[in-house]
Amino acid sequence: MKKIIIALLMFSLSTAQQVYQAVYRLSKKIADSTQLDIETRKIATFKVDALEYMAMKAAEVMPDSSMSMLDRQAYALYDFIDTFTRRLAKA
């Protein structure tokens, strides 16, 4: 159910704005929050760092590429980390 909600959220955000920017802003907000536990903030910090690195490398390797590739990669990163943390919590 959570995966469906995330997919719908990302789809709705992609129509109004870029997925990369939405994931980046959400992760940055969580990373900067002092009210959340440290593990959640560390995961969000990792997402922010990974997204910044992806954008930097995309600009180096493919300076004329569209944001759609970066959007797909950002969604894949978000989905992978979410799935990984859920499975880790179950183990």
Backbone bond lengths (Angstrom), bond angles and torsions (degrees), N, CA, C in turn:
res aa  C-N    CA-C-N  psi(-1)  N-CA   C-N-CA  omega(-1)  CA-C   N-CA-C  phi
1 M - - - 1.449 - - 1.527 110.85 -
2 K 1.354 115.48 -43.80 1.453 119.65 -178.99 1.531 110.69 -63.03
3 K 1.332 116.42 -36.64 1.457 120.90 -179.85 1.531 110.73 -65.78
4 I 1.315 116.55 -37.65 1.465 120.53 178.28 1.518 110.17 -66.13
5 I 1.317 116.57 -42.28 1.463 120.78 179.36 1.522 110.35 -63.21
6 I 1.332 116.49 -42.51 1.464 120.30 178.81 1.522 110.22 -63.90
7 A 1.334 116.81 -42.50 1.459 120.11 179.55 1.520 111.11 -62.70
8 L 1.331 116.61 -42.89 1.467 119.88 178.17 1.523 111.42 -65.14
9 L 1.325 115.81 -39.54 1.461 120.07 178.00 1.522 110.62 -62.75
10 M 1.322 116.40 -46.18 1.462 119.87 -179.88 1.526 111.10 -64.97
11 F 1.336 116.51 -38.96 1.467 119.08 178.61 1.520 110.88 -64.73
12 S 1.324 116.20 -44.40 1.463 118.84 -179.50 1.523 110.96 -66.90
13 L 1.319 116.61 -36.04 1.456 119.49 177.90 1.524 111.22 -69.76
14 S 1.330 116.31 -34.22 1.466 118.72 -178.31 1.521 111.61 -68.94
15 T 1.312 117.17 -27.03 1.452 118.39 178.10 1.525 111.25 -76.32
16 A 1.311 116.89 -32.54 1.458 120.16 -179.40 1.529 111.93 -91.19
17 Q 1.313 116.88 -32.91 1.461 121.57 -179.07 1.515 108.49 -155.46
18 Q 1.272 116.92 179.27 1.449 121.23 -176.91 1.523 110.82 -78.52
19 V 1.315 115.40 142.72 1.463 121.66 -179.40 1.521 110.14 -63.48
20 Y 1.324 116.44 -41.42 1.461 120.59 -179.79 1.527 110.75 -54.66
21 Q 1.316 116.41 -49.19 1.463 120.51 -178.68 1.523 111.69 -63.93
22 A 1.325 116.71 -39.34 1.467 120.29 -179.82 1.523 111.12 -65.16
23 V 1.322 117.17 -46.08 1.462 121.11 179.44 1.522 110.10 -65.43
24 Y 1.321 116.55 -40.46 1.463 120.47 179.33 1.530 111.32 -62.26
25 R 1.326 116.48 -48.33 1.476 119.79 -179.22 1.529 111.57 -62.82
26 L 1.334 116.73 -42.86 1.463 120.60 179.51 1.524 110.87 -62.92
27 S 1.306 116.90 -46.03 1.466 121.22 -179.62 1.523 110.98 -65.56
28 K 1.320 116.92 -41.09 1.466 121.15 178.97 1.526 110.76 -63.42
29 K 1.313 116.89 -40.97 1.466 121.44 178.87 1.528 110.46 -62.69
30 I 1.317 117.08 -43.64 1.469 121.14 179.26 1.523 110.11 -67.24
31 A 1.321 117.53 -42.34 1.466 121.30 -178.93 1.523 111.55 -63.82
32 D 1.307 117.63 -34.33 1.466 121.61 -178.29 1.527 113.54 -85.14
33 S 1.312 117.50 -10.66 1.466 121.01 -177.86 1.524 110.61 -72.28
34 T 1.308 116.25 133.94 1.463 120.49 177.08 1.529 111.80 -95.55
35 Q 1.327 116.76 -4.58 1.457 120.39 -177.49 1.525 112.87 -89.35
36 L 1.334 117.43 -14.30 1.465 120.95 -178.26 1.523 110.34 -92.64
37 D 1.342 115.38 162.41 1.464 118.84 179.82 1.530 110.25 -70.94
38 I 1.326 115.37 161.48 1.461 121.33 -172.58 1.529 112.67 -66.05
39 E 1.342 117.61 -34.74 1.470 119.74 -179.47 1.530 111.34 -65.12
40 T 1.300 116.76 -42.73 1.469 121.11 177.89 1.518 110.33 -62.55
41 R 1.315 116.66 -41.29 1.456 120.76 179.13 1.521 111.89 -67.83
42 K 1.336 117.51 -36.21 1.473 120.70 178.09 1.524 110.90 -65.91
43 I 1.321 117.02 -41.17 1.468 120.97 178.37 1.527 109.56 -63.76
44 A 1.322 116.75 -43.62 1.466 120.55 178.88 1.529 110.85 -64.61
45 T 1.321 117.72 -38.07 1.463 121.45 177.15 1.520 110.64 -63.69
46 F 1.338 116.18 -40.05 1.462 119.79 176.31 1.529 110.64 -61.70
47 K 1.324 117.08 -42.60 1.465 120.61 178.95 1.530 110.65 -61.26
48 V 1.323 116.56 -44.09 1.465 120.84 179.82 1.526 109.98 -61.27
49 D 1.334 116.56 -47.24 1.461 120.41 179.91 1.529 111.40 -62.15
50 A 1.330 116.53 -42.47 1.466 120.69 -179.78 1.525 110.99 -65.58
51 L 1.319 117.17 -41.19 1.467 120.52 179.08 1.526 111.66 -65.83
52 E 1.331 116.92 -40.57 1.459 120.19 177.87 1.527 110.48 -64.66
53 Y 1.338 116.61 -40.62 1.455 121.21 178.47 1.538 110.47 -64.81
54 M 1.332 116.48 -42.91 1.463 120.17 178.57 1.527 110.95 -59.77
55 A 1.310 116.64 -44.43 1.464 120.57 -179.20 1.529 110.75 -65.17
56 M 1.323 116.69 -40.54 1.461 120.62 179.56 1.531 110.56 -64.37
57 K 1.325 117.23 -46.87 1.463 121.13 -179.38 1.530 111.43 -67.62
58 A 1.303 117.61 -37.69 1.468 120.57 177.78 1.527 110.32 -63.01
59 A 1.333 116.73 -39.17 1.462 120.56 178.87 1.530 110.94 -68.27
60 E 1.329 117.28 -34.71 1.465 121.25 178.73 1.523 111.55 -71.23
61 V 1.328 115.56 -51.36 1.458 120.99 -172.12 1.524 112.05 -77.71
62 M 1.331 116.17 -44.20 1.460 120.81 -176.77 1.530 109.65 -130.12
63 P 1.317 117.79 76.44 1.475 119.14 -175.62 1.530 114.04 -64.70
64 D 1.315 117.77 -22.51 1.459 120.06 -178.29 1.528 113.15 -102.58
65 S 1.342 116.95 13.01 1.468 119.46 -179.36 1.526 110.57 -77.10
66 S 1.311 114.64 159.35 1.462 119.60 -179.99 1.523 110.16 -84.13
67 M 1.305 115.25 167.68 1.465 120.17 179.05 1.519 111.70 -74.43
68 S 1.318 118.83 -12.32 1.470 119.88 -177.50 1.524 111.63 -62.99
69 M 1.330 117.78 -36.64 1.461 120.38 177.20 1.514 110.30 -65.52
70 L 1.301 116.82 -43.97 1.462 121.25 178.77 1.525 110.87 -66.04
71 D 1.313 117.52 -35.64 1.462 121.69 176.34 1.523 111.09 -62.85
72 R 1.333 116.33 -44.80 1.473 120.10 179.37 1.522 111.19 -64.14
73 Q 1.321 116.88 -41.13 1.458 120.97 -179.90 1.537 110.95 -67.34
74 A 1.318 116.71 -38.61 1.464 120.62 178.53 1.523 110.68 -64.80
75 Y 1.328 116.58 -42.62 1.466 119.69 177.81 1.520 110.85 -64.99
76 A 1.341 117.38 -41.16 1.460 121.15 179.22 1.529 110.69 -62.44
77 L 1.322 117.18 -41.75 1.467 121.24 177.37 1.521 110.57 -62.15
78 Y 1.316 116.15 -48.16 1.464 121.19 -179.66 1.529 110.95 -59.70
79 D 1.323 116.50 -44.87 1.461 121.75 -179.57 1.526 110.98 -65.99
80 F 1.334 117.48 -42.78 1.459 121.12 -179.44 1.526 111.48 -62.63
81 I 1.312 117.20 -47.39 1.463 120.67 -178.31 1.523 110.73 -65.93
82 D 1.325 117.06 -39.72 1.462 120.95 177.99 1.532 110.88 -62.93
83 T 1.326 116.57 -46.33 1.469 120.90 179.19 1.522 110.66 -63.95
84 F 1.319 117.00 -43.40 1.461 121.22 -179.89 1.525 111.82 -60.89
85 T 1.328 117.16 -46.55 1.464 119.59 -178.09 1.522 111.81 -68.02
86 R 1.335 117.44 -34.38 1.477 119.36 176.59 1.524 110.84 -66.04
87 R 1.334 117.11 -44.49 1.466 119.95 179.76 1.517 111.65 -67.31
88 L 1.333 117.15 -35.49 1.458 121.41 177.88 1.524 110.17 -65.46
89 A 1.317 116.97 -38.85 1.466 120.76 179.15 1.521 111.71 -66.44
90 K 1.343 116.47 -32.89 1.469 119.88 179.17 1.521 112.42 -73.81
91 A 1.338 116.17 -29.70 1.484 120.60 -176.07 1.513 112.32 -72.50
